[in-house]
């Protein structure tokens, strides 16, 4: 993909990648921006995910924010003001393709704000575990924008038509308890226990499953989603 990344980047630490015990951990590290995503970070995230997928060493991926205030507060609005919207969209598409096609389970470890593009990132993960301080919003209508149609389809498949319609048409914010009730997150834990619970889940997957079967099951689930079968089941 032909997207130029600025030379002499000041964002070398904006993403922290760790690999240990067959687990890849990607940490968004822009606490001053509430981990908002700009073009460069999106490209770097996509590269990191693809690199992990190509090596096949890690059987689980965790995506999280560096501090408790935000998982990801959306796209970096200063990026859009620079007039590079088409490049920004290409970077989003590259990142989305990388994460959706990651062959092993991707877990969103969620605390704080999960807004706009951050919500989309969370829904692209296979499993979402949240602290009780998390909150969620598909806020595009409040910014005068329309949520992308593939992101909309993904949200509907997860929470159903009614809840997705409410979120998309009002741009409302929902708390962790409501998110769990509508299926947006799998489990909610006291914020201080979230680290431990995510670690336990990753160890369960790594220890108690056969990696090839997990990979093939994720591929099957992705095909069902792409063919609309899961979404149709939600509508009945």
DRENDO-1510 file (C-alpha; in Angstrom, 1 decimal, always signed):
<recs>
REC; n; res; u; v; w
REC; 1; UNK; +0.0; +0.0; +0.0 .
REC; 2; UNK; +1.4; +3.3; -1.1 .
REC; 3; UNK; +1.1; +5.5; +2.0 .
REC; 4; UNK; +3.9; +7.8; +3.0 .
REC; 5; UNK; +5.1; +7.8; +6.6 .
REC; 6; UNK; +6.9; +11.0; +7.7 .
REC; 7; UNK; +10.6; +10.8; +8.0 .
REC; 8; UNK; +12.1; +11.4; +11.5 .
REC; 9; UNK; +9.0; +10.2; +13.2 .
REC; 10; UNK; +8.4; +11.2; +16.8 .
REC; 11; UNK; +6.1; +8.3; +17.3 .
REC; 12; UNK; +8.5; +5.4; +17.7 .
REC; 13; UNK; +7.0; +4.7; +21.2 .
REC; 14; UNK; +3.4; +5.3; +20.2 .
REC; 15; UNK; +2.9; +1.5; +19.9 .
REC; 16; UNK; +4.7; -1.0; +22.2 .
REC; 17; UNK; +4.9; -4.5; +20.9 .
REC; 18; UNK; +5.8; -7.4; +23.3 .
REC; 19; UNK; +5.9; -11.1; +22.5 .
REC; 20; UNK; +6.1; -13.6; +25.3 .
REC; 21; UNK; +4.7; -17.0; +26.1 .
REC; 22; UNK; +3.2; -17.3; +22.6 .
REC; 23; UNK; +1.2; -14.1; +23.2 .
REC; 24; UNK; +1.7; -10.8; +21.3 .
REC; 25; UNK; +0.7; -7.7; +23.2 .
REC; 26; UNK; +0.1; -4.4; +21.3 .
REC; 27; UNK; -0.2; -1.4; +23.6 .
REC; 28; UNK; -1.4; +2.0; +22.3 .
REC; 29; UNK; +0.9; +4.5; +24.0 .
REC; 30; UNK; -0.5; +8.0; +23.4 .
REC; 31; UNK; -2.0; +8.8; +26.8 .
REC; 32; UNK; -1.9; +12.5; +26.0 .
REC; 33; UNK; -4.2; +11.9; +23.0 .
REC; 34; UNK; -6.2; +9.2; +24.8 .
REC; 35; UNK; -4.6; +6.8; +22.3 .
REC; 36; UNK; -6.3; +8.4; +19.3 .
REC; 37; UNK; -5.2; +6.8; +16.0 .
REC; 38; UNK; -3.6; +8.8; +13.3 .
REC; 39; UNK; -2.3; +7.7; +9.9 .
REC; 40; UNK; +1.1; +6.7; +11.0 .
REC; 41; UNK; -0.1; +4.7; +14.0 .
REC; 42; UNK; -2.7; +2.8; +11.9 .
REC; 43; UNK; +0.0; +1.8; +9.5 .
REC; 44; UNK; +2.3; +0.7; +12.3 .
REC; 45; UNK; -0.4; -1.3; +13.9 .
REC; 46; UNK; -1.1; -3.0; +10.6 .
REC; 47; UNK; +2.5; -3.8; +10.1 .
REC; 48; UNK; +2.9; -5.2; +13.7 .
REC; 49; UNK; -0.2; -7.4; +13.3 .
REC; 50; UNK; +1.0; -8.7; +9.9 .
REC; 51; UNK; +4.5; -9.4; +11.2 .
REC; 52; UNK; +3.1; -11.4; +14.1 .
REC; 53; UNK; +0.8; -13.3; +11.7 .
REC; 54; UNK; +3.7; -14.1; +9.4 .
REC; 55; UNK; +6.0; -15.5; +12.0 .
REC; 56; UNK; +3.2; -17.7; +13.5 .
REC; 57; UNK; +5.0; -17.7; +16.9 .
REC; 58; UNK; +2.2; -16.0; +18.8 .
REC; 59; UNK; -1.1; -17.9; +19.2 .
REC; 60; UNK; -3.0; -15.0; +20.9 .
REC; 61; UNK; -2.9; -11.2; +20.5 .
REC; 62; UNK; -3.9; -8.6; +23.1 .
REC; 63; UNK; -4.6; -5.0; +22.2 .
REC; 64; UNK; -4.9; -2.5; +25.0 .
REC; 65; UNK; -4.3; +1.1; +25.9 .
REC; 66; UNK; -1.3; +2.2; +28.0 .
REC; 67; UNK; -3.3; +3.7; +30.8 .
REC; 68; UNK; -6.7; +3.4; +32.3 .
REC; 69; UNK; -8.3; +6.5; +30.8 .
REC; 70; UNK; -8.7; +5.1; +27.3 .
REC; 71; UNK; -8.5; +2.0; +25.2 .
REC; 72; UNK; -8.8; +4.3; +22.2 .
REC; 73; UNK; -10.8; +7.5; +21.9 .
REC; 74; UNK; -11.1; +7.3; +18.1 .
REC; 75; UNK; -9.4; +8.9; +15.1 .
REC; 76; UNK; -7.0; +11.8; +15.7 .
REC; 77; UNK; -9.0; +14.8; +14.6 .
REC; 78; UNK; -5.9; +16.9; +14.0 .
REC; 79; UNK; -5.0; +14.4; +11.2 .
REC; 80; UNK; -8.3; +15.2; +9.4 .
REC; 81; UNK; -7.7; +19.0; +9.6 .
REC; 82; UNK; -4.4; +18.6; +7.7 .
REC; 83; UNK; -6.3; +17.7; +4.5 .
REC; 84; UNK; -5.0; +14.1; +4.2 .
REC; 85; UNK; -8.3; +12.4; +4.5 .
REC; 86; UNK; -7.9; +10.0; +1.6 .
REC; 87; UNK; -4.5; +8.8; +3.0 .
REC; 88; UNK; -6.1; +8.5; +6.5 .
REC; 89; UNK; -8.9; +6.3; +5.0 .
REC; 90; UNK; -6.3; +4.1; +3.2 .
REC; 91; UNK; -4.5; +3.6; +6.5 .
REC; 92; UNK; -7.7; +2.6; +8.3 .
REC; 93; UNK; -8.5; +0.1; +5.6 .
REC; 94; UNK; -5.0; -1.4; +5.8 .
REC; 95; UNK; -5.2; -1.7; +9.6 .
REC; 96; UNK; -8.7; -3.2; +9.4 .
REC; 97; UNK; -7.7; -5.8; +6.9 .
REC; 98; UNK; -4.7; -6.7; +9.0 .
REC; 99; UNK; -6.6; -7.2; +12.2 .
REC; 100; UNK; -9.7; -8.9; +10.7 .
REC; 101; UNK; -7.4; -11.4; +8.9 .
REC; 102; UNK; -5.1; -12.1; +11.9 .
REC; 103; UNK; -5.3; -16.0; +12.1 .
REC; 104; UNK; -5.4; -16.4; +15.8 .
REC; 105; UNK; -7.6; -15.0; +18.6 .
REC; 106; UNK; -7.4; -11.2; +19.1 .
REC; 107; UNK; -8.4; -10.0; +22.6 .
REC; 108; UNK; -9.4; -6.4; +23.3 .
REC; 109; UNK; -8.4; -5.5; +26.9 .
REC; 110; UNK; -10.6; -2.4; +27.5 .
REC; 111; UNK; -10.5; +0.3; +30.0 .
REC; 112; UNK; -11.8; +3.9; +29.7 .
REC; 113; UNK; -12.9; +5.4; +26.5 .
REC; 114; UNK; -13.8; +3.3; +23.4 .
REC; 115; UNK; -15.0; +5.7; +20.9 .
REC; 116; UNK; -15.5; +5.9; +17.1 .
REC; 117; UNK; -12.5; +4.2; +15.4 .
REC; 118; UNK; -11.6; +2.8; +18.8 .
REC; 119; UNK; -15.0; +1.1; +19.0 .
REC; 120; UNK; -14.4; -0.3; +15.5 .
REC; 121; UNK; -11.0; -1.7; +16.6 .
REC; 122; UNK; -12.6; -3.4; +19.6 .
REC; 123; UNK; -15.3; -5.0; +17.5 .
REC; 124; UNK; -12.7; -6.3; +15.1 .
REC; 125; UNK; -11.2; -8.3; +18.0 .
REC; 126; UNK; -12.6; -11.8; +18.6 .
REC; 127; UNK; -13.0; -11.4; +22.4 .
REC; 128; UNK; -13.6; -8.2; +24.4 .
REC; 129; UNK; -12.9; -8.1; +28.1 .
REC; 130; UNK; -13.6; -4.8; +29.9 .
REC; 131; UNK; -13.0; -3.1; +33.2 .
REC; 132; UNK; -16.0; -1.6; +34.9 .
REC; 133; UNK; -14.6; +1.9; +34.1 .
REC; 134; UNK; -15.0; +1.4; +30.3 .
REC; 135; UNK; -17.5; +3.3; +28.2 .
REC; 136; UNK; -18.4; +3.1; +24.5 .
REC; 137; UNK; -19.7; +5.4; +21.8 .
REC; 138; UNK; -20.3; +5.3; +18.0 .
REC; 139; UNK; -20.2; +9.0; +17.9 .
REC; 140; UNK; -19.9; +9.8; +14.2 .
REC; 141; UNK; -23.2; +11.6; +13.9 .
REC; 142; UNK; -22.1; +14.0; +16.5 .
REC; 143; UNK; -19.1; +14.9; +14.3 .
REC; 144; UNK; -21.2; +15.3; +11.2 .
REC; 145; UNK; -19.9; +12.0; +9.8 .
REC; 146; UNK; -21.4; +8.6; +8.9 .
REC; 147; UNK; -20.1; +5.4; +10.4 .
REC; 148; UNK; -18.4; +3.2; +7.7 .
REC; 149; UNK; -20.8; +0.5; +6.3 .
REC; 150; UNK; -18.5; -2.4; +7.1 .
REC; 151; UNK; -18.1; -1.1; +10.7 .
REC; 152; UNK; -21.9; -0.7; +10.9 .
REC; 153; UNK; -22.4; -4.3; +9.7 .
REC; 154; UNK; -19.9; -5.6; +12.3 .
REC; 155; UNK; -21.6; -3.7; +15.1 .
REC; 156; UNK; -25.0; -5.0; +14.1 .
REC; 157; UNK; -23.7; -8.6; +14.0 .
REC; 158; UNK; -22.4; -8.2; +17.5 .
REC; 159; UNK; -25.1; -6.3; +19.4 .
REC; 160; UNK; -28.2; -6.7; +17.1 .
REC; 161; UNK; -30.2; -4.3; +15.1 .
REC; 162; UNK; -31.9; -2.4; +17.9 .
REC; 163; UNK; -28.9; -1.6; +20.0 .
REC; 164; UNK; -26.8; -0.8; +17.0 .
REC; 165; UNK; -29.4; +1.6; +15.6 .
REC; 166; UNK; -29.6; +3.4; +19.0 .
REC; 167; UNK; -25.8; +3.8; +19.2 .
REC; 168; UNK; -25.4; +4.9; +15.6 .
REC; 169; UNK; -28.4; +7.3; +15.3 .
REC; 170; UNK; -27.8; +9.1; +18.7 .
REC; 171; UNK; -24.1; +8.8; +19.2 .
REC; 172; UNK; -24.9; +8.0; +22.8 .
REC; 173; UNK; -22.4; +6.7; +25.3 .
REC; 174; UNK; -23.0; +3.4; +27.1 .
REC; 175; UNK; -21.3; +2.1; +30.2 .
REC; 176; UNK; -19.6; -1.2; +30.7 .
REC; 177; UNK; -22.7; -2.8; +32.3 .
REC; 178; UNK; -24.9; -2.0; +29.3 .
REC; 179; UNK; -22.2; -3.0; +26.9 .
REC; 180; UNK; -22.1; -6.5; +28.5 .
REC; 181; UNK; -25.9; -6.7; +28.5 .
REC; 182; UNK; -26.1; -6.1; +24.7 .
REC; 183; UNK; -23.1; -8.4; +23.9 .
REC; 184; UNK; -20.7; -5.7; +23.0 .
REC; 185; UNK; -18.2; -7.1; +25.5 .
REC; 186; UNK; -17.9; -10.7; +26.7 .
REC; 187; UNK; -17.2; -10.0; +30.3 .
REC; 188; UNK; -16.9; -7.0; +32.6 .
REC; 189; UNK; -14.6; -7.1; +35.7 .
REC; 190; UNK; -13.5; -4.7; +38.4 .
REC; 191; UNK; -10.9; -2.6; +36.7 .
REC; 192; UNK; -8.2; -3.7; +39.1 .
REC; 193; UNK; -8.7; -7.3; +38.1 .
REC; 194; UNK; -8.8; -6.9; +34.4 .
REC; 195; UNK; -5.1; -7.6; +33.8 .
REC; 196; UNK; -5.3; -10.8; +35.8 .
REC; 197; UNK; -8.4; -12.0; +33.9 .
REC; 198; UNK; -7.0; -11.3; +30.5 .
REC; 199; UNK; -3.8; -13.1; +31.4 .
REC; 200; UNK; -5.8; -16.1; +32.7 .
REC; 201; UNK; -7.8; -16.2; +29.4 .
REC; 202; UNK; -4.7; -16.1; +27.2 .
REC; 203; UNK; -3.0; -18.8; +29.2 .
REC; 204; UNK; -6.2; -21.0; +28.9 .
REC; 205; UNK; -6.2; -20.6; +25.1 .
REC; 206; UNK; -2.5; -21.2; +24.8 .
REC; 207; UNK; -2.4; -24.2; +27.2 .
REC; 208; UNK; -5.7; -25.9; +26.5 .
REC; 209; UNK; -6.3; -25.6; +22.8 .
REC; 210; UNK; -4.7; -26.9; +19.6 .
REC; 211; UNK; -3.4; -23.8; +17.7 .
REC; 212; UNK; -4.3; -25.2; +14.3 .
REC; 213; UNK; -7.9; -26.0; +15.3 .
REC; 214; UNK; -8.3; -22.5; +16.8 .
REC; 215; UNK; -6.9; -20.9; +13.6 .
REC; 216; UNK; -9.3; -23.0; +11.4 .
REC; 217; UNK; -12.3; -22.2; +13.7 .
REC; 218; UNK; -11.5; -18.5; +13.5 .
REC; 219; UNK; -11.4; -18.8; +9.7 .
REC; 220; UNK; -14.8; -20.6; +9.7 .
REC; 221; UNK; -16.3; -17.9; +11.9 .
REC; 222; UNK; -14.9; -15.1; +9.7 .
REC; 223; UNK; -16.5; -16.7; +6.6 .
REC; 224; UNK; -19.8; -17.1; +8.3 .
REC; 225; UNK; -19.7; -13.4; +9.2 .
REC; 226; UNK; -18.7; -12.4; +5.7 .
REC; 227; UNK; -21.6; -14.4; +4.2 .
REC; 228; UNK; -24.1; -12.7; +6.5 .
REC; 229; UNK; -25.2; -15.9; +8.2 .
REC; 230; UNK; -24.4; -14.6; +11.7 .
REC; 231; UNK; -26.1; -11.3; +11.1 .
REC; 232; UNK; -29.3; -13.0; +9.8 .
REC; 233; UNK; -29.4; -15.1; +12.9 .
REC; 234; UNK; -29.4; -12.0; +15.0 .
REC; 235; UNK; -32.3; -10.6; +13.2 .
REC; 236; UNK; -34.6; -13.5; +13.9 .
</recs>
